[in-house]
Amino acid sequence: MPKMKTKSGAKKRFKLSGTGKVIMAQANKRHGMIKRTNKQIRDQRGTTIMSERDAYNVRKFYLPND
């Protein structure tokens, strides 16, 4: 049975916190900022913690060695 490799795209997009939670960039920040309110833009700075169900799949399938 070959080793499971970490998906290289996931390495760039996700990080695991010390407690095992998945940290990701905020969604909806790629383009179209002119349409969004200043409050939305402020609130979407930085990173956020992924929902637990999605994080389970990321840890299991995309970041198996972390």
Backbone as XML, in Angstrom:
<?xml version="1.0"?>
<chain id="A" units="angstrom">
  <residue number="1" name="MET">
    <atom name="N" x="0.852" y="-1.188" z="0.000"/>
    <atom name="CA" x="0.000" y="0.000" z="0.000"/>
    <atom name="C" x="0.891" y="1.243" z="0.000"/>
  </residue>
  <residue number="2" name="PRO">
    <atom name="N" x="0.730" y="2.141" z="-0.976"/>
    <atom name="CA" x="1.584" y="3.334" z="-0.989"/>
    <atom name="C" x="1.189" y="4.326" z="0.102"/>
  </residue>
  <residue number="3" name="LYS">
    <atom name="N" x="2.130" y="5.199" z="0.407"/>
    <atom name="CA" x="1.865" y="6.228" z="1.412"/>
    <atom name="C" x="0.848" y="7.226" z="0.884"/>
  </residue>
  <residue number="4" name="MET">
    <atom name="N" x="0.064" y="7.811" z="1.802"/>
    <atom name="CA" x="-0.841" y="8.887" z="1.415"/>
    <atom name="C" x="-0.067" y="10.185" z="1.369"/>
  </residue>
  <residue number="5" name="LYS">
    <atom name="N" x="-0.214" y="10.906" z="0.284"/>
    <atom name="CA" x="0.484" y="12.177" z="0.164"/>
    <atom name="C" x="-0.464" y="13.322" z="0.530"/>
  </residue>
  <residue number="6" name="THR">
    <atom name="N" x="0.111" y="14.375" z="1.088"/>
    <atom name="CA" x="-0.650" y="15.595" z="1.327"/>
    <atom name="C" x="-0.909" y="16.259" z="-0.017"/>
  </residue>
  <residue number="7" name="LYS">
    <atom name="N" x="-2.131" y="16.703" z="-0.258"/>
    <atom name="CA" x="-2.453" y="17.387" z="-1.513"/>
    <atom name="C" x="-1.735" y="18.733" z="-1.537"/>
  </residue>
  <residue number="8" name="SER">
    <atom name="N" x="-1.027" y="19.011" z="-2.617"/>
    <atom name="CA" x="-0.195" y="20.219" z="-2.650"/>
    <atom name="C" x="-1.057" y="21.487" z="-2.670"/>
  </residue>
  <residue number="9" name="GLY">
    <atom name="N" x="-2.265" y="21.400" z="-3.228"/>
    <atom name="CA" x="-3.145" y="22.561" z="-3.194"/>
    <atom name="C" x="-3.635" y="22.865" z="-1.792"/>
  </residue>
  <residue number="10" name="ALA">
    <atom name="N" x="-3.848" y="21.825" z="-1.010"/>
    <atom name="CA" x="-4.320" y="22.000" z="0.368"/>
    <atom name="C" x="-3.224" y="22.581" z="1.250"/>
  </residue>
  <residue number="11" name="LYS">
    <atom name="N" x="-1.968" y="22.228" z="0.970"/>
    <atom name="CA" x="-0.854" y="22.779" z="1.748"/>
    <atom name="C" x="-0.851" y="24.301" z="1.687"/>
  </residue>
  <residue number="12" name="LYS">
    <atom name="N" x="-1.214" y="24.829" z="0.509"/>
    <atom name="CA" x="-1.165" y="26.277" z="0.306"/>
    <atom name="C" x="-2.391" y="26.983" z="0.876"/>
  </residue>
  <residue number="13" name="ARG">
    <atom name="N" x="-3.501" y="26.264" z="1.022"/>
    <atom name="CA" x="-4.762" y="26.903" z="1.390"/>
    <atom name="C" x="-5.146" y="26.752" z="2.860"/>
  </residue>
  <residue number="14" name="PHE">
    <atom name="N" x="-4.700" y="25.683" z="3.498"/>
    <atom name="CA" x="-5.132" y="25.397" z="4.857"/>
    <atom name="C" x="-3.946" y="25.234" z="5.790"/>
  </residue>
  <residue number="15" name="LYS">
    <atom name="N" x="-4.194" y="25.517" z="7.068"/>
    <atom name="CA" x="-3.188" y="25.337" z="8.095"/>
    <atom name="C" x="-3.892" y="24.754" z="9.309"/>
  </residue>
  <residue number="16" name="LEU">
    <atom name="N" x="-3.205" y="23.928" z="10.062"/>
    <atom name="CA" x="-3.804" y="23.369" z="11.267"/>
    <atom name="C" x="-3.347" y="24.161" z="12.480"/>
  </residue>
  <residue number="17" name="SER">
    <atom name="N" x="-4.290" y="24.451" z="13.368"/>
    <atom name="CA" x="-3.950" y="25.145" z="14.607"/>
    <atom name="C" x="-3.378" y="24.136" z="15.589"/>
  </residue>
  <residue number="18" name="GLY">
    <atom name="N" x="-2.920" y="24.621" z="16.721"/>
    <atom name="CA" x="-2.359" y="23.743" z="17.733"/>
    <atom name="C" x="-3.356" y="22.739" z="18.270"/>
  </residue>
  <residue number="19" name="THR">
    <atom name="N" x="-4.641" y="23.104" z="18.266"/>
    <atom name="CA" x="-5.674" y="22.191" z="18.772"/>
    <atom name="C" x="-6.281" y="21.341" z="17.667"/>
  </residue>
  <residue number="20" name="GLY">
    <atom name="N" x="-5.754" y="21.449" z="16.440"/>
    <atom name="CA" x="-6.219" y="20.604" z="15.348"/>
    <atom name="C" x="-7.325" y="21.189" z="14.508"/>
  </residue>
  <residue number="21" name="LYS">
    <atom name="N" x="-7.684" y="22.440" z="14.751"/>
    <atom name="CA" x="-8.705" y="23.075" z="13.922"/>
    <atom name="C" x="-8.071" y="23.527" z="12.609"/>
  </residue>
  <residue number="22" name="VAL">
    <atom name="N" x="-8.882" y="23.580" z="11.548"/>
    <atom name="CA" x="-8.378" y="23.979" z="10.236"/>
    <atom name="C" x="-8.595" y="25.475" z="10.063"/>
  </residue>
  <residue number="23" name="ILE">
    <atom name="N" x="-7.517" y="26.182" z="9.746"/>
    <atom name="CA" x="-7.569" y="27.625" z="9.538"/>
    <atom name="C" x="-7.527" y="27.885" z="8.044"/>
  </residue>
  <residue number="24" name="MET">
    <atom name="N" x="-8.395" y="28.777" z="7.583"/>
    <atom name="CA" x="-8.470" y="29.076" z="6.151"/>
    <atom name="C" x="-8.651" y="30.573" z="5.948"/>
  </residue>
  <residue number="25" name="ALA">
    <atom name="N" x="-8.432" y="31.013" z="4.724"/>
    <atom name="CA" x="-8.659" y="32.410" z="4.382"/>
    <atom name="C" x="-10.162" y="32.674" z="4.341"/>
  </residue>
  <residue number="26" name="GLN">
    <atom name="N" x="-10.539" y="33.918" z="4.551"/>
    <atom name="CA" x="-11.952" y="34.282" z="4.490"/>
    <atom name="C" x="-12.476" y="34.108" z="3.066"/>
  </residue>
  <residue number="27" name="ALA">
    <atom name="N" x="-13.719" y="33.688" z="2.934"/>
    <atom name="CA" x="-14.343" y="33.516" z="1.622"/>
    <atom name="C" x="-14.827" y="34.862" z="1.077"/>
  </residue>
  <residue number="28" name="ASN">
    <atom name="N" x="-15.087" y="34.896" z="-0.200"/>
    <atom name="CA" x="-15.679" y="36.054" z="-0.894"/>
    <atom name="C" x="-14.786" y="37.288" z="-0.875"/>
  </residue>
  <residue number="29" name="LYS">
    <atom name="N" x="-13.479" y="37.089" z="-1.006"/>
    <atom name="CA" x="-12.557" y="38.225" z="-1.004"/>
    <atom name="C" x="-11.745" y="38.320" z="-2.292"/>
  </residue>
  <residue number="30" name="ARG">
    <atom name="N" x="-12.113" y="37.594" z="-3.323"/>
    <atom name="CA" x="-11.288" y="37.553" z="-4.529"/>
    <atom name="C" x="-11.480" y="38.777" z="-5.418"/>
  </residue>
  <residue number="31" name="HIS">
    <atom name="N" x="-12.701" y="39.207" z="-5.584"/>
    <atom name="CA" x="-12.959" y="40.338" z="-6.474"/>
    <atom name="C" x="-14.296" y="40.952" z="-6.100"/>
  </residue>
  <residue number="32" name="GLY">
    <atom name="N" x="-14.631" y="42.082" z="-6.719"/>
    <atom name="CA" x="-15.930" y="42.707" z="-6.487"/>
    <atom name="C" x="-16.028" y="43.444" z="-5.170"/>
  </residue>
  <residue number="33" name="MET">
    <atom name="N" x="-14.901" y="43.961" z="-4.667"/>
    <atom name="CA" x="-14.929" y="44.667" z="-3.385"/>
    <atom name="C" x="-15.744" y="45.957" z="-3.456"/>
  </residue>
  <residue number="34" name="ILE">
    <atom name="N" x="-15.853" y="46.527" z="-4.635"/>
    <atom name="CA" x="-16.585" y="47.798" z="-4.776"/>
    <atom name="C" x="-18.068" y="47.609" z="-4.426"/>
  </residue>
  <residue number="35" name="LYS">
    <atom name="N" x="-18.573" y="46.398" z="-4.621"/>
    <atom name="CA" x="-19.983" y="46.122" z="-4.340"/>
    <atom name="C" x="-20.236" y="45.899" z="-2.850"/>
  </residue>
  <residue number="36" name="ARG">
    <atom name="N" x="-19.208" y="45.549" z="-2.117"/>
    <atom name="CA" x="-19.383" y="45.167" z="-0.730"/>
    <atom name="C" x="-19.302" y="46.387" z="0.187"/>
  </residue>
  <residue number="37" name="THR">
    <atom name="N" x="-19.950" y="46.278" z="1.323"/>
    <atom name="CA" x="-19.897" y="47.374" z="2.277"/>
    <atom name="C" x="-18.533" y="47.372" z="2.968"/>
  </residue>
  <residue number="38" name="ASN">
    <atom name="N" x="-18.161" y="48.518" z="3.507"/>
    <atom name="CA" x="-16.887" y="48.604" z="4.220"/>
    <atom name="C" x="-16.879" y="47.670" z="5.424"/>
  </residue>
  <residue number="39" name="LYS">
    <atom name="N" x="-18.032" y="47.483" z="6.050"/>
    <atom name="CA" x="-18.121" y="46.577" z="7.195"/>
    <atom name="C" x="-17.811" y="45.136" z="6.765"/>
  </residue>
  <residue number="40" name="GLN">
    <atom name="N" x="-18.356" y="44.722" z="5.618"/>
    <atom name="CA" x="-18.071" y="43.375" z="5.120"/>
    <atom name="C" x="-16.583" y="43.208" z="4.848"/>
  </residue>
  <residue number="41" name="ILE">
    <atom name="N" x="-15.977" y="44.189" z="4.201"/>
    <atom name="CA" x="-14.559" y="44.111" z="3.861"/>
    <atom name="C" x="-13.726" y="44.025" z="5.134"/>
  </residue>
  <residue number="42" name="ARG">
    <atom name="N" x="-14.058" y="44.816" z="6.142"/>
    <atom name="CA" x="-13.322" y="44.777" z="7.407"/>
    <atom name="C" x="-13.466" y="43.423" z="8.085"/>
  </residue>
  <residue number="43" name="ASP">
    <atom name="N" x="-14.691" y="42.902" z="8.111"/>
    <atom name="CA" x="-14.952" y="41.652" z="8.819"/>
    <atom name="C" x="-14.295" y="40.450" z="8.146"/>
  </residue>
  <residue number="44" name="GLN">
    <atom name="N" x="-13.996" y="40.571" z="6.854"/>
    <atom name="CA" x="-13.435" y="39.439" z="6.126"/>
    <atom name="C" x="-11.921" y="39.493" z="6.008"/>
  </residue>
  <residue number="45" name="ARG">
    <atom name="N" x="-11.275" y="40.347" z="6.766"/>
    <atom name="CA" x="-9.812" y="40.365" z="6.770"/>
    <atom name="C" x="-9.278" y="39.134" z="7.473"/>
  </residue>
  <residue number="46" name="GLY">
    <atom name="N" x="-8.072" y="38.746" z="7.118"/>
    <atom name="CA" x="-7.379" y="37.697" z="7.852"/>
    <atom name="C" x="-7.928" y="36.310" z="7.582"/>
  </residue>
  <residue number="47" name="THR">
    <atom name="N" x="-7.940" y="35.490" z="8.619"/>
    <atom name="CA" x="-8.320" y="34.087" z="8.469"/>
    <atom name="C" x="-9.506" y="33.760" z="9.371"/>
  </residue>
  <residue number="48" name="THR">
    <atom name="N" x="-10.041" y="32.566" z="9.179"/>
    <atom name="CA" x="-11.157" y="32.103" z="9.989"/>
    <atom name="C" x="-10.999" y="30.604" z="10.222"/>
  </residue>
  <residue number="49" name="ILE">
    <atom name="N" x="-11.788" y="30.065" z="11.124"/>
    <atom name="CA" x="-11.758" y="28.632" z="11.418"/>
    <atom name="C" x="-12.862" y="27.953" z="10.618"/>
  </residue>
  <residue number="50" name="MET">
    <atom name="N" x="-12.499" y="26.881" z="9.960"/>
    <atom name="CA" x="-13.432" y="26.159" z="9.109"/>
    <atom name="C" x="-14.464" y="25.421" z="9.952"/>
  </residue>
  <residue number="51" name="SER">
    <atom name="N" x="-15.667" y="25.232" z="9.404"/>
    <atom name="CA" x="-16.699" y="24.491" z="10.121"/>
    <atom name="C" x="-16.224" y="23.061" z="10.361"/>
  </residue>
  <residue number="52" name="GLU">
    <atom name="N" x="-16.714" y="22.460" z="11.415"/>
    <atom name="CA" x="-16.164" y="21.185" z="11.884"/>
    <atom name="C" x="-16.337" y="20.067" z="10.863"/>
  </residue>
  <residue number="53" name="ARG">
    <atom name="N" x="-17.473" y="20.003" z="10.188"/>
    <atom name="CA" x="-17.704" y="18.930" z="9.209"/>
    <atom name="C" x="-16.751" y="19.069" z="8.020"/>
  </residue>
  <residue number="54" name="ASP">
    <atom name="N" x="-16.597" y="20.277" z="7.503"/>
    <atom name="CA" x="-15.672" y="20.492" z="6.389"/>
    <atom name="C" x="-14.234" y="20.231" z="6.835"/>
  </residue>
  <residue number="55" name="ALA">
    <atom name="N" x="-13.909" y="20.652" z="8.051"/>
    <atom name="CA" x="-12.559" y="20.464" z="8.571"/>
    <atom name="C" x="-12.231" y="18.981" z="8.694"/>
  </residue>
  <residue number="56" name="TYR">
    <atom name="N" x="-13.201" y="18.175" z="9.060"/>
    <atom name="CA" x="-12.989" y="16.730" z="9.155"/>
    <atom name="C" x="-12.537" y="16.169" z="7.809"/>
  </residue>
  <residue number="57" name="ASN">
    <atom name="N" x="-13.215" y="16.589" z="6.747"/>
    <atom name="CA" x="-12.853" y="16.091" z="5.415"/>
    <atom name="C" x="-11.489" y="16.587" z="4.979"/>
  </residue>
  <residue number="58" name="VAL">
    <atom name="N" x="-11.165" y="17.827" z="5.289"/>
    <atom name="CA" x="-9.853" y="18.367" z="4.924"/>
    <atom name="C" x="-8.755" y="17.592" z="5.641"/>
  </residue>
  <residue number="59" name="ARG">
    <atom name="N" x="-8.929" y="17.367" z="6.934"/>
    <atom name="CA" x="-7.905" y="16.632" z="7.690"/>
    <atom name="C" x="-7.755" y="15.194" z="7.186"/>
  </residue>
  <residue number="60" name="LYS">
    <atom name="N" x="-8.876" y="14.564" z="6.858"/>
    <atom name="CA" x="-8.838" y="13.150" z="6.476"/>
    <atom name="C" x="-8.297" y="12.932" z="5.063"/>
  </residue>
  <residue number="61" name="PHE">
    <atom name="N" x="-8.733" y="13.743" z="4.104"/>
    <atom name="CA" x="-8.416" y="13.474" z="2.704"/>
    <atom name="C" x="-7.289" y="14.339" z="2.154"/>
  </residue>
  <residue number="62" name="TYR">
    <atom name="N" x="-7.135" y="15.554" z="2.657"/>
    <atom name="CA" x="-6.183" y="16.478" z="2.035"/>
    <atom name="C" x="-4.926" y="16.703" z="2.857"/>
  </residue>
  <residue number="63" name="LEU">
    <atom name="N" x="-5.021" y="16.619" z="4.172"/>
    <atom name="CA" x="-3.859" y="16.822" z="5.048"/>
    <atom name="C" x="-3.662" y="15.604" z="5.939"/>
  </residue>
  <residue number="64" name="PRO">
    <atom name="N" x="-3.472" y="14.406" z="5.374"/>
    <atom name="CA" x="-3.440" y="13.216" z="6.216"/>
    <atom name="C" x="-2.213" y="13.137" z="7.117"/>
  </residue>
  <residue number="65" name="ASN">
    <atom name="N" x="-1.122" y="13.790" z="6.762"/>
    <atom name="CA" x="0.123" y="13.652" z="7.527"/>
    <atom name="C" x="0.329" y="14.754" z="8.534"/>
  </residue>
  <residue number="66" name="ASP">
    <atom name="N" x="-0.589" y="15.701" z="8.628"/>
    <atom name="CA" x="-0.428" y="16.817" z="9.553"/>
    <atom name="C" x="-1.153" y="16.587" z="10.852"/>
  </residue>
</chain>
